[in-house]
Amino acid sequence: MRTVVAAKPGSMRTCRYRPRASVRVHPTTEVLRRVTGFFRSLGFEVTDGPEIESDFYNFTALNIPLDHPAREMQDTVYVLEPDILLRTHTSPVEIHTMEERELPLRVVVPGKAYRYEDVNPTNNYMFFQYEGLAVDRGIHMGHLRWVLGEFLDYLFGPEVERRFRAKYYPQVEPGLGVDILCRFCSGSGCAICKHKGWVEILGAGMVHPNVLTSVGINWYEYSGFAFGMGLDRLVMGATGISDIRELYGPRMSYIPEV
Ligand SMILES: [Zn+2]
């Protein structure tokens, strides 16, 4: 509701607003701002990149060559076969960033990604990812472990149990999967955690030498870490929304009035 008052000649007053009682940002925006606030406090800059990509940036430069089985796991939507596609993850921005910026660098990349998925409560053809990258001399796994530990403390609290386990991702070596204890069943197993007791929050690892080489960085001199997470999953965990389609559909009833 907005009330406009005509300005009187010579008056500084031109209009006044009556704020609406029920305005609130989208839950995804809210979580995105919280996460970005944390990484900014550690000196990470926010960057972005194109959602329509070439095969090179989406796959090849990220150590996923033409015959790699990881391509099968990311059902791709092609704009123009075989080279132009909708990015299947936000990782291509890592490549653009390393090509365009001076080292050292620390960036985070919030953005949308697309896959040819059956739409259901846990999968959508479009989803939000949140990527991070740091490249410098002497970066090692200890730095990554510390940053992720601080991030989990910030987001879930230091009392929430977490685990770091070895996991394979083509663009990193070694790779990590990071889980927290399921908050719905405290580890005993339920439908939310698919009866594992743990919920995977993000994937991470040390940037693979092949990825650094693909952008002309000497991996004997520089190293880096990268991490990526599904932002929608964080939003659903924070808000109790159990159907990802609610985040992108027109039903806004889950947004509480303030
Ligand atoms: Zn559970």
Residues whose N, C-alpha, C, O or C-beta is under 5 A from the ligand:
A	BS01	ZN	C182 F184 C185 G189 C190 I192 C193 G197
